[in-house]
């Protein structure tokens, strides 16, 4: 018999009502009694799961090991080969869906087991009710959050105002409060790190290496006894650095904060815009989901869900576990990150259901491939993409923006798809779009900006990614004109600029590496390359990969990786440049003797020829020379398109008519030349 991954089948309501997977900070700060009970249950259950014997397939270690190493099969006698590796394939997102479901289901099972012995009998009914309605939270790393004060939990700063991107509050705490039999207690936070538990049967097994984890690119994972986030590099004679690495002493959430927020010097941040364009570009499902590249691909096909996903692995993990595909799932933040990826997939499915069905019913083998090792029932039937497409009643959960049963989505008592999709587009536009807002700052858009900002409420200003100048403008306008000056009905236009990158996942043996983009001076060698420390760094592509022999059950390694390597399969990613260019215009920033005055084609070409630079680094930020023969496939290009932005909040910006500006990159190392793309 196999383990049936069904999702949590409790807490389901009439019709399509199901419990929600909620944004972790919204859930964590809730004062609702049921939510408070869920907090304690989650902390207890995760700690209990992590404390299980690592050799147990249902333990935290056993489940995390499915993603990469150790190279042992899970719930099957079949070898762990290409079916386990979904990166670089169209089944990338759907493969992770039953994987998350398994993790969520195991936590729920542990919750039910621990309630009787953990809580007072008078509390147990409420605790069982809380467990049945609990679902795995997600971390939306592209929405505005407060600047946390973890030393003072009651500080109102932890709730308002929302000022920019940040890590979840829970990741800043080494200890948390939980309910007990007789009151409350402070316990270690299992979200801080995963610590390898003592193996009662084999106490000599005390390191990751003794459970089948190997070293990668100088990272001594074999020595580890815990996971690390953004650890500092250490040299052979650095005994303290080695001890910190082994024990997971470094969980540098402030560096992660700096990576996703950016330097104080910059207001522009296009991580949210990258999410927005996954929806506004409205490409095919294949182009939306995976980073595969083919010669002749248009500019709008370069970004993908997998591209954004990979960047976050690099920004969060750095030199630690989340940055390496073979061991990423051991870091407990992995599950929050992937829950958000699943949410974005679910939103895209609901907006572009016909395109998703076209992929499912087409000829792509990824659409019908088995999602091993995840079984739908105890008779060995594996999931495929079709069987895990509907996350609601079928799998027992959905997300806040996808509550199709709400009355507001009905006309005459019947579900109105148009109303539902309009509200969903509005939510995406308000939470993630940035480029249209930055373009409002241009002198030619002054009149439109004044009308637009006069319509913005306090909630708009707190939620949307407006640059500080527009927020200040709105505040000034409200003093003189408490009511909107005119209705929102305008359209504004601007040239749009993106950097498109084509790269080889196996360039340095399959190991991870960064392609970092700078607008202005490049930091000297040895300087920190964290985004928080490099104000001229405007984006990066992260090759989230691993060597073939680190995945798969044979000496040749992962069959899927090997096939991609032999086909010379290339990957693609995109960085939005427009926001940064607008900021340079508004601030009259002089870069290398040039001051950009507009987004005109000729001015931007001249400006970028002198100021756009790139650097290639490995996972430890060691520089890889652009002329290195292993980087021969790397092609960096700039494309200019036409953007139409709408005041109507339910309309995505329209991006079209891109042309590659070879004048910026030709004859430069790793730069694209005519005929390369």
C-alpha positions as CSV (number, residue, x, y, z in Angstrom):
1,X,0.0,0.0,0.0
2,X,1.1,3.6,-0.7
3,X,0.5,6.7,1.4
4,X,-2.6,8.6,0.1
5,X,-2.0,12.3,-0.2
6,X,-5.5,13.7,-0.2
7,X,-5.2,17.0,1.5
8,X,-7.0,17.9,4.7
9,X,-10.6,16.8,4.2
10,X,-11.9,18.5,7.3
11,X,-13.3,22.1,7.7
12,X,-15.0,22.0,4.3
13,X,-18.2,23.9,3.9
14,X,-21.1,23.8,1.5
15,X,-20.6,24.3,-2.2
16,X,-17.0,25.1,-2.9
17,X,-16.2,26.6,0.5
18,X,-12.8,25.5,1.9
19,X,-10.4,26.8,4.5
20,X,-7.9,29.3,3.3
21,X,-4.1,29.2,3.1
22,X,-3.4,32.7,4.4
23,X,-0.6,35.1,4.2
24,X,1.6,34.3,7.2
25,X,1.7,37.7,8.8
26,X,-2.0,38.3,8.4
27,X,-2.6,35.0,10.1
28,X,0.1,35.3,12.7
29,X,-1.1,38.8,14.0
30,X,-4.8,37.8,14.0
31,X,-6.5,38.1,17.4
32,X,-9.2,35.6,16.5
33,X,-9.3,32.8,19.1
34,X,-9.3,30.1,16.4
35,X,-6.2,31.6,14.8
36,X,-4.4,31.9,18.1
37,X,-5.0,28.2,18.7
38,X,-3.7,27.4,15.3
39,X,-0.5,29.3,16.0
40,X,0.2,27.0,19.0
41,X,-0.8,23.9,17.0
42,X,1.5,24.9,14.1
43,X,4.5,25.5,16.3
44,X,4.0,22.2,18.3
45,X,3.4,20.2,15.2
46,X,6.4,21.5,13.2
47,X,8.7,20.9,16.2
48,X,7.3,17.3,16.6
49,X,7.7,16.6,12.9
50,X,11.3,17.9,12.9
51,X,12.0,15.7,16.0
52,X,11.1,12.5,14.3
53,X,13.7,9.9,13.3
54,X,15.2,11.1,10.1
55,X,15.1,7.6,8.7
56,X,11.3,7.7,9.0
57,X,9.8,8.6,5.6
58,X,7.1,10.6,7.3
59,X,9.5,12.7,9.3
60,X,10.4,16.3,8.4
61,X,13.8,15.1,7.1
62,X,12.1,12.3,5.1
63,X,9.7,14.7,3.4
64,X,12.3,17.4,2.8
65,X,14.6,14.9,1.3
66,X,12.2,14.2,-1.6
67,X,13.1,17.5,-3.2
68,X,16.8,16.6,-3.7
69,X,19.0,14.6,-1.5
70,X,19.4,12.0,0.0
71,X,19.1,9.9,-3.1
72,X,16.7,7.3,-1.8
73,X,13.2,6.5,-3.0
74,X,10.1,7.7,-1.1
75,X,7.0,5.6,-0.8
76,X,8.1,3.4,-3.7
77,X,10.6,0.8,-4.7
78,X,11.3,2.6,-8.0
79,X,14.6,4.4,-8.3
80,X,14.8,8.2,-7.6
81,X,15.6,9.4,-11.1
82,X,14.1,12.0,-13.4
83,X,10.5,11.9,-12.1
84,X,11.6,13.6,-8.9
85,X,13.3,16.5,-10.7
86,X,10.7,18.9,-12.1
87,X,12.9,22.1,-12.4
88,X,13.2,23.3,-16.0
89,X,10.1,21.5,-17.0
90,X,6.5,22.5,-17.6
91,X,5.4,20.3,-14.6
92,X,7.6,22.4,-12.3
93,X,4.7,24.1,-10.5
94,X,2.2,21.3,-10.5
95,X,4.8,18.8,-9.2
96,X,5.2,21.0,-6.1
97,X,1.5,21.1,-5.5
98,X,1.1,17.6,-4.1
99,X,4.5,18.0,-2.4
100,X,3.0,20.9,-0.4
101,X,-0.1,18.9,0.2
102,X,1.9,16.1,1.7
103,X,3.7,18.5,4.1
104,X,0.4,20.2,5.1
105,X,-1.3,16.8,5.6
106,X,1.5,15.5,7.8
107,X,1.5,18.6,10.0
108,X,-2.3,18.2,10.4
109,X,-1.9,14.5,11.3
110,X,0.7,15.4,13.9
111,X,-1.6,18.2,15.3
112,X,-4.4,15.6,15.9
113,X,-2.0,13.3,17.7
114,X,-0.5,15.9,20.0
115,X,-3.7,17.7,21.1
116,X,-4.8,15.2,23.9
117,X,-1.4,15.2,25.6
118,X,-0.6,18.9,25.2
119,X,-3.7,20.9,26.1
120,X,-6.1,20.9,28.9
121,X,-9.3,18.9,28.4
122,X,-11.3,22.1,28.5
123,X,-9.4,23.4,25.5
124,X,-9.2,20.3,23.4
125,X,-12.5,20.7,21.5
126,X,-11.4,24.2,20.4
127,X,-8.0,22.8,19.4
128,X,-9.5,20.0,17.3
129,X,-11.7,22.6,15.6
130,X,-8.7,24.9,15.0
131,X,-6.7,22.0,13.5
132,X,-9.5,21.1,11.1
133,X,-9.6,24.6,9.7
134,X,-5.9,25.2,9.6
135,X,-4.0,25.3,6.3
136,X,-0.4,26.0,5.5
137,X,0.4,29.7,5.3
138,X,2.3,31.4,2.5
139,X,4.8,34.2,2.4
140,X,3.9,36.8,-0.1
141,X,7.4,38.3,-0.6
142,X,6.1,40.9,-3.1
143,X,3.6,42.9,-0.8
144,X,4.4,45.7,1.5
145,X,5.0,44.8,5.1
146,X,6.0,46.8,8.3
147,X,9.5,47.3,9.5
148,X,9.6,44.7,12.3
149,X,10.6,45.2,15.9
150,X,11.0,41.6,17.1
151,X,12.4,42.7,20.4
152,X,9.1,44.4,21.2
153,X,6.2,42.3,20.0
154,X,3.6,44.7,21.2
155,X,5.1,47.7,19.3
156,X,2.4,49.1,17.0
157,X,5.2,49.3,14.4
158,X,4.8,45.6,13.9
159,X,1.3,46.2,12.4
160,X,1.5,49.6,10.7
161,X,2.4,51.3,8.5
162,X,3.3,49.0,5.7
163,X,6.4,50.5,4.2
164,X,8.1,47.9,1.9
165,X,9.1,44.3,1.3
166,X,10.2,42.3,4.3
167,X,10.6,38.8,5.7
168,X,7.7,37.3,7.7
169,X,7.7,38.4,11.3
170,X,8.0,34.7,12.4
171,X,11.4,34.5,10.8
172,X,12.8,37.2,13.0
173,X,12.0,35.3,16.3
174,X,14.2,32.6,17.9
175,X,11.5,31.9,20.5
176,X,7.7,32.0,20.4
177,X,4.8,31.8,22.8
178,X,2.5,28.8,22.8
179,X,-0.5,27.6,24.8
180,X,0.1,24.8,27.3
181,X,-1.9,22.6,29.7
182,X,-2.0,25.4,32.4
183,X,-1.3,28.6,30.6
184,X,1.5,29.8,28.2
185,X,5.2,29.1,27.7
186,X,8.0,30.4,25.6
187,X,9.6,27.7,23.3
188,X,12.2,27.6,20.5
189,X,10.7,28.6,17.2
190,X,11.0,25.7,14.7
191,X,10.7,28.2,11.8
192,X,14.1,29.6,12.8
193,X,16.0,26.6,11.5
194,X,15.8,22.8,11.1
195,X,18.1,21.0,13.6
196,X,18.9,17.4,12.9
197,X,17.3,15.4,15.7
198,X,19.0,12.6,17.7
199,X,18.5,9.2,16.2
200,X,17.5,6.9,19.0
201,X,18.3,3.8,17.0
202,X,21.5,5.0,15.5
203,X,22.9,7.8,17.8
204,X,26.2,7.8,15.8
205,X,24.3,9.4,12.9
206,X,24.6,13.1,13.8
207,X,25.3,15.0,10.6
208,X,23.5,15.6,7.3
209,X,26.3,13.7,5.6
210,X,25.5,10.5,7.6
211,X,22.0,10.6,6.0
212,X,23.2,10.8,2.4
213,X,23.7,14.6,1.9
214,X,26.9,15.4,0.0
215,X,29.0,18.5,-0.4
216,X,28.4,20.9,-3.3
217,X,30.8,23.6,-4.7
218,X,32.7,23.9,-1.5
219,X,29.6,23.9,0.7
220,X,30.3,21.3,3.4
221,X,26.7,20.1,3.8
222,X,28.0,16.8,5.1
223,X,29.2,18.5,8.3
224,X,25.9,20.3,8.9
225,X,23.7,19.6,11.9
226,X,21.3,22.4,11.1
227,X,20.2,24.7,8.2
228,X,21.5,28.2,7.7
229,X,20.2,31.4,6.0
230,X,22.7,33.8,4.5
231,X,25.7,32.4,6.5
232,X,29.0,34.1,6.2
233,X,31.8,32.2,4.2
234,X,34.6,30.7,6.2
235,X,38.1,29.6,5.4
236,X,39.8,26.3,6.5
237,X,41.3,27.7,9.7
238,X,38.2,29.7,10.7
239,X,37.1,27.4,13.6
240,X,34.3,29.8,14.7
241,X,33.0,30.1,11.1
242,X,33.0,26.3,10.8
243,X,31.2,25.9,14.1
244,X,28.6,28.4,13.1
245,X,28.0,26.6,9.8
246,X,27.7,23.2,11.5
247,X,25.2,24.4,14.1
248,X,23.2,26.7,11.9
249,X,24.1,29.7,14.1
250,X,23.6,32.2,11.3
251,X,20.0,32.9,10.3
252,X,20.6,36.4,8.9
253,X,17.0,37.6,8.3
254,X,18.2,41.2,8.1
255,X,20.3,40.4,5.1
256,X,17.3,38.7,3.5
257,X,15.4,41.8,4.3
258,X,18.1,43.9,2.5
259,X,18.0,41.6,-0.5
260,X,14.3,41.9,-1.1
261,X,13.9,45.5,0.0
262,X,17.0,46.9,-1.7
263,X,19.3,49.7,-0.6
264,X,17.9,52.8,1.1
265,X,19.4,54.8,-1.8
266,X,16.8,53.3,-4.2
267,X,13.0,53.6,-4.1
268,X,12.6,51.4,-7.2
269,X,12.1,47.7,-6.6
270,X,10.8,45.6,-9.4
271,X,10.2,42.3,-7.6
272,X,6.5,43.1,-7.3
273,X,6.4,44.2,-10.9
274,X,7.9,40.9,-11.9
275,X,4.9,39.2,-10.3
276,X,2.5,41.6,-12.0
277,X,3.9,40.9,-15.4
278,X,3.4,37.1,-15.0
279,X,-0.2,38.0,-15.4
280,X,-0.2,41.1,-17.6
281,X,2.0,39.6,-20.3
282,X,-0.7,36.9,-20.7
283,X,1.6,34.4,-22.5
284,X,1.0,30.7,-23.0
285,X,1.0,28.4,-19.9
286,X,4.4,27.0,-21.0
287,X,5.9,30.5,-21.1
288,X,4.3,31.5,-17.9
289,X,5.5,28.5,-15.8
290,X,9.0,27.5,-16.9
291,X,12.2,29.2,-17.8
292,X,13.1,27.2,-21.0
293,X,14.3,29.4,-23.9
294,X,14.2,28.8,-27.6
295,X,15.8,30.9,-30.3
296,X,13.4,33.5,-31.6
297,X,11.5,33.8,-28.4
298,X,9.9,37.3,-28.0
299,X,10.8,39.6,-25.0
300,X,7.6,38.8,-23.2
301,X,8.4,35.1,-23.0
302,X,11.6,35.6,-20.9
303,X,10.1,36.0,-17.4
304,X,8.4,33.0,-15.8
305,X,7.1,31.8,-12.5
306,X,10.1,29.6,-12.3
307,X,12.4,32.5,-12.9
308,X,10.8,34.5,-10.1
309,X,10.9,31.4,-7.9
310,X,14.6,30.9,-8.5
311,X,15.5,34.5,-7.7
312,X,13.9,34.1,-4.3
313,X,15.9,31.0,-3.5
314,X,19.0,33.0,-4.1
315,X,17.9,36.1,-2.2
316,X,16.8,34.0,0.8
317,X,19.4,31.3,1.0
318,X,22.6,33.0,-0.1
319,X,25.4,30.6,0.6
320,X,23.0,28.6,2.8
321,X,20.6,25.7,2.2
322,X,17.8,27.6,0.4
323,X,20.3,28.5,-2.3
324,X,21.0,25.0,-3.3
325,X,18.5,22.8,-5.0
326,X,19.6,19.5,-3.4
327,X,19.1,20.7,0.2
328,X,16.7,23.7,-0.1
329,X,13.6,21.9,1.3
330,X,15.3,21.3,4.7
331,X,15.0,25.0,5.4
332,X,11.5,25.5,6.9
333,X,11.1,28.8,4.9
334,X,11.0,26.6,1.8
335,X,7.4,25.7,2.4
336,X,6.2,29.3,2.9
337,X,8.0,30.3,-0.3
338,X,6.5,27.4,-2.3
339,X,3.1,27.9,-0.9
340,X,3.2,31.4,-2.5
341,X,4.4,29.9,-5.8
342,X,1.4,27.6,-5.7
343,X,-0.9,30.6,-4.9
344,X,0.4,32.4,-8.0
345,X,-0.2,29.3,-10.1
346,X,-3.8,29.0,-8.8
347,X,-4.4,32.7,-9.6
348,X,-3.1,32.3,-13.1
349,X,-5.2,29.1,-13.6
350,X,-8.4,31.0,-12.6
351,X,-7.6,34.0,-14.8
352,X,-6.4,32.0,-17.9
353,X,-8.3,28.8,-17.5
354,X,-8.6,28.2,-21.2
355,X,-4.8,28.6,-21.7
356,X,-4.2,26.1,-18.9
357,X,-6.6,23.6,-20.4
358,X,-5.0,24.1,-23.7
359,X,-1.7,23.0,-22.2
360,X,-3.3,20.1,-20.3
361,X,-4.9,18.8,-23.5
362,X,-2.0,19.5,-25.8
363,X,1.1,17.5,-26.8
364,X,3.5,18.6,-24.0
365,X,4.5,15.4,-22.2
366,X,4.8,17.4,-19.0
367,X,1.1,17.8,-18.9
368,X,0.5,14.0,-18.6
369,X,3.6,13.0,-16.8
370,X,3.3,11.3,-13.4
371,X,4.2,13.5,-10.5
372,X,6.2,10.9,-8.6
373,X,6.5,10.0,-5.8
374,X,3.1,11.5,-4.8
375,X,0.2,9.1,-4.7
376,X,-3.5,10.0,-4.8
377,X,-4.6,6.8,-3.1
378,X,-3.2,3.8,-1.2
379,X,-3.3,1.7,-4.4
380,X,-0.2,3.4,-6.0
381,X,-2.0,5.8,-8.3
382,X,0.3,8.8,-8.9
383,X,-0.8,12.4,-9.3
384,X,-0.5,14.1,-12.6
385,X,-1.1,17.8,-13.5
386,X,-4.7,17.2,-14.3
387,X,-5.5,15.5,-11.1
388,X,-4.2,18.3,-9.0
389,X,-5.4,21.2,-11.1
390,X,-8.4,22.2,-8.9
391,X,-7.1,23.1,-5.4
392,X,-10.5,23.8,-3.9
393,X,-12.8,20.9,-2.9
394,X,-10.5,18.4,-4.6
395,X,-7.5,19.2,-2.4
396,X,-9.2,21.0,0.5
397,X,-7.8,24.5,0.3
398,X,-7.8,27.8,-1.6
399,X,-6.3,31.3,-1.2
400,X,-7.9,34.6,-0.1
401,X,-8.4,36.1,-3.5
402,X,-9.9,32.9,-4.9
403,X,-13.0,32.4,-2.8
404,X,-15.4,31.8,-5.7
405,X,-18.4,31.1,-3.4
406,X,-18.6,34.7,-2.2
407,X,-21.8,36.6,-2.9
408,X,-20.0,39.5,-4.5
409,X,-19.1,37.1,-7.4
410,X,-22.7,36.2,-8.1
411,X,-25.3,37.6,-10.5
412,X,-28.9,36.5,-9.9
413,X,-27.6,34.0,-7.4
414,X,-25.3,32.3,-9.9
415,X,-21.5,32.5,-10.1
416,X,-20.4,35.3,-12.5
417,X,-17.0,34.5,-13.9
418,X,-16.5,38.0,-15.3
419,X,-17.1,39.6,-11.9
420,X,-14.7,37.1,-10.2
421,X,-11.9,37.6,-12.7
422,X,-12.4,41.4,-12.6
423,X,-11.9,41.4,-8.9
424,X,-8.9,39.1,-9.2
425,X,-7.2,41.4,-11.8
426,X,-7.9,44.3,-9.4
427,X,-6.2,42.5,-6.5
428,X,-3.1,41.7,-8.6
429,X,-2.9,45.2,-10.1
430,X,-3.2,46.9,-6.7
431,X,-0.7,44.7,-4.8
432,X,2.0,44.2,-7.4
433,X,2.2,46.7,-10.3
434,X,5.0,49.3,-10.0
435,X,6.0,50.5,-13.5
436,X,2.8,52.4,-14.3
437,X,3.1,54.2,-10.9
438,X,6.7,55.1,-11.5
439,X,5.9,56.4,-15.0
440,X,3.3,58.8,-13.4
441,X,6.3,60.8,-12.0
442,X,7.5,61.8,-15.5
443,X,7.0,65.5,-16.2
444,X,4.7,64.7,-19.2
445,X,2.3,62.9,-16.8
446,X,1.9,65.6,-14.2
447,X,-1.8,66.3,-14.9
448,X,-2.7,62.6,-14.9
449,X,-0.6,62.1,-11.7
450,X,-2.5,64.8,-9.9
451,X,-5.9,63.4,-10.7
452,X,-4.8,59.9,-10.0
453,X,-3.3,60.6,-6.6
454,X,-6.4,62.7,-5.6
455,X,-8.4,59.5,-5.9
456,X,-6.1,57.4,-3.7
457,X,-7.3,56.5,-0.2
458,X,-5.2,55.8,2.9
459,X,-5.6,52.1,2.1
460,X,-4.3,52.6,-1.4
461,X,-1.2,54.4,-0.2
462,X,-0.5,51.7,2.4
463,X,-1.0,48.8,0.1
464,X,0.1,49.8,-3.3
465,X,3.8,50.3,-4.3
466,X,3.7,54.0,-4.9
467,X,7.1,55.8,-4.9
468,X,7.6,58.3,-2.0
469,X,7.2,61.3,-4.2
470,X,3.7,60.2,-5.3
471,X,2.7,59.4,-1.7
472,X,3.8,62.9,-0.7
473,X,1.9,64.4,-3.6
474,X,-1.3,62.6,-2.5
475,X,-0.9,63.9,1.0
476,X,-0.5,67.5,-0.2
477,X,-3.5,67.2,-2.6
478,X,-5.7,65.8,0.2
479,X,-5.1,69.0,2.3
480,X,-6.3,71.2,-0.6
481,X,-8.8,68.9,-2.2
482,X,-10.4,66.4,0.3
483,X,-12.5,65.0,-2.6
484,X,-11.0,63.6,-5.8
485,X,-10.3,66.3,-8.4
486,X,-11.8,64.2,-11.2
487,X,-12.8,60.5,-11.7
488,X,-10.1,57.9,-12.5
489,X,-10.4,57.4,-16.3
490,X,-7.0,58.3,-17.8
491,X,-4.5,56.4,-19.8
492,X,-0.8,57.2,-19.9
493,X,2.0,55.9,-22.0
494,X,5.8,55.4,-21.7
495,X,8.6,53.5,-23.2
496,X,9.3,50.3,-21.3
497,X,12.8,48.8,-20.9
498,X,13.7,45.3,-19.8
499,X,16.9,43.3,-19.6
500,X,16.5,39.8,-21.0
501,X,19.0,37.1,-20.1
502,X,19.7,33.7,-21.7
503,X,22.0,31.4,-19.8
504,X,23.1,27.8,-19.4
505,X,22.0,26.0,-16.2
506,X,24.9,23.6,-16.5
507,X,27.6,26.2,-17.3
508,X,29.6,25.6,-14.1
509,X,28.8,21.9,-13.7
510,X,25.2,22.6,-12.8
511,X,26.1,24.5,-9.7
512,X,24.2,27.7,-8.8
513,X,25.4,31.1,-9.9
514,X,24.2,34.7,-10.1
515,X,24.0,37.2,-13.0
516,X,23.9,40.6,-11.3
517,X,22.8,43.8,-13.1
518,X,24.1,47.2,-12.2
519,X,23.0,50.7,-13.3
520,X,26.0,52.8,-12.5
521,X,29.2,51.9,-10.8
522,X,30.0,48.2,-10.0
523,X,31.2,47.5,-6.5
524,X,34.9,46.6,-6.2
525,X,35.9,43.0,-5.8
526,X,35.4,41.8,-2.2
527,X,32.5,44.3,-1.5
528,X,29.3,42.8,-0.3
529,X,26.9,42.0,-3.1
530,X,23.8,42.0,-1.0
531,X,21.1,44.2,-2.5
532,X,20.9,46.2,0.7
533,X,24.6,47.1,0.4
534,X,24.8,47.8,-3.4
535,X,22.5,50.7,-4.4
536,X,23.4,50.4,-8.1
537,X,22.4,46.8,-8.3
538,X,19.0,46.7,-10.0
539,X,18.3,43.0,-10.4
540,X,19.7,39.5,-10.8
541,X,19.1,36.2,-12.4
542,X,19.8,33.2,-10.1
543,X,20.6,29.8,-11.6
544,X,18.9,27.6,-9.0
545,X,20.4,24.3,-10.1
546,X,22.6,21.4,-9.0
547,X,25.1,19.0,-10.5
548,X,23.6,16.0,-12.2
549,X,25.3,13.5,-9.9
550,X,23.7,15.2,-6.9
551,X,20.2,14.1,-8.1
552,X,19.2,10.7,-9.5
553,X,19.9,7.1,-8.5
554,X,22.6,6.2,-11.0
555,X,26.3,7.2,-11.5
556,X,25.2,9.4,-14.4
557,X,22.9,11.3,-12.2
558,X,19.4,12.8,-12.8
559,X,18.1,11.7,-16.2
560,X,16.0,14.8,-16.7
561,X,19.1,17.0,-16.0
562,X,21.2,14.9,-18.3
563,X,18.7,15.2,-21.1
564,X,18.6,19.0,-20.8
565,X,22.4,19.1,-20.7
566,X,22.8,16.9,-23.8
567,X,20.2,19.0,-25.7
568,X,22.1,22.2,-24.7
569,X,18.8,23.5,-23.2
570,X,19.1,27.1,-22.3
571,X,17.1,29.1,-19.7
572,X,15.8,32.7,-19.7
573,X,14.9,35.4,-17.2
574,X,14.0,39.1,-17.2
575,X,14.7,42.2,-15.1
576,X,12.5,45.2,-15.4
577,X,14.6,48.4,-15.9
578,X,12.0,51.1,-16.4
579,X,11.4,51.9,-12.7
580,X,15.1,52.5,-12.1
581,X,15.5,54.7,-15.2
582,X,12.5,56.8,-14.1
583,X,14.1,57.2,-10.6
584,X,17.4,58.3,-12.2
585,X,15.4,60.9,-14.3
586,X,13.4,62.3,-11.3
587,X,16.5,62.5,-9.0
588,X,18.6,63.9,-11.8
589,X,21.2,61.3,-11.0
590,X,24.5,61.6,-12.8
591,X,26.1,58.3,-13.7
592,X,29.5,58.3,-15.4
593,X,29.1,61.8,-16.7
594,X,25.5,61.3,-18.0
595,X,22.2,62.6,-16.7
596,X,19.1,60.9,-18.1
597,X,16.4,63.4,-19.0
598,X,13.7,61.1,-20.6
599,X,12.8,57.6,-21.6
600,X,13.4,58.4,-25.3
601,X,15.0,55.6,-27.2
602,X,18.2,57.5,-28.2
603,X,18.8,58.9,-24.7
604,X,18.3,55.5,-23.0
605,X,20.6,53.7,-25.4
606,X,23.4,56.2,-24.8
607,X,22.8,56.1,-21.0
608,X,22.8,52.3,-20.8
609,X,25.8,51.9,-23.0
610,X,27.8,53.6,-20.3
611,X,25.9,52.6,-17.2
612,X,24.5,49.1,-17.6
613,X,26.9,46.5,-16.3
614,X,26.8,42.9,-15.2
615,X,28.8,40.6,-13.0
616,X,28.7,36.8,-12.7
617,X,29.3,35.2,-9.3
618,X,29.0,31.8,-7.9
619,X,26.8,31.0,-4.8
620,X,29.6,32.3,-2.5
621,X,29.9,35.5,-4.5
622,X,33.3,34.6,-6.1
623,X,33.6,36.3,-9.4
624,X,33.3,34.2,-12.6
625,X,35.0,36.0,-15.5
626,X,32.7,37.0,-18.4
627,X,35.3,35.6,-20.8
628,X,35.3,32.2,-19.1
629,X,34.6,29.6,-21.8
630,X,31.9,28.1,-19.6
631,X,29.9,31.3,-20.0
632,X,29.8,31.2,-23.8
633,X,26.0,30.7,-23.9
634,X,25.3,33.7,-21.7
635,X,23.6,36.5,-23.7
636,X,22.4,39.7,-22.0
637,X,20.2,42.0,-24.1
638,X,18.0,45.1,-23.6
639,X,14.6,45.4,-25.2
640,X,12.4,48.5,-25.5
641,X,8.6,48.2,-25.8
642,X,5.5,50.4,-25.6
643,X,3.6,50.5,-22.3
644,X,0.0,51.6,-21.9
645,X,-1.0,52.2,-18.3
646,X,-4.6,52.5,-17.1
647,X,-6.2,54.3,-14.2
648,X,-8.9,51.7,-14.2
649,X,-7.6,49.4,-11.4
650,X,-9.0,46.2,-13.0
651,X,-7.0,46.6,-16.2
652,X,-3.4,45.3,-16.4
653,X,-0.9,47.5,-18.1
654,X,-0.3,46.6,-21.8
655,X,3.2,45.9,-22.9
656,X,3.9,45.4,-26.6
657,X,6.1,46.0,-29.7
658,X,9.4,45.2,-28.1
659,X,12.6,45.6,-30.1
660,X,16.1,44.4,-29.0
661,X,18.5,47.3,-28.6
662,X,21.6,45.6,-29.6
663,X,23.5,48.9,-29.6
664,X,23.6,48.6,-25.7
665,X,25.2,45.2,-25.5
666,X,26.9,44.4,-28.8
667,X,30.7,43.7,-28.7
668,X,30.6,43.4,-24.9
669,X,31.5,40.2,-23.1
670,X,28.3,38.2,-22.5
671,X,26.4,40.9,-24.3
672,X,24.0,39.9,-27.1
673,X,24.9,40.7,-30.7
674,X,22.6,40.8,-33.8
675,X,21.7,37.2,-34.7
676,X,22.3,35.8,-31.2
677,X,18.6,35.7,-30.2
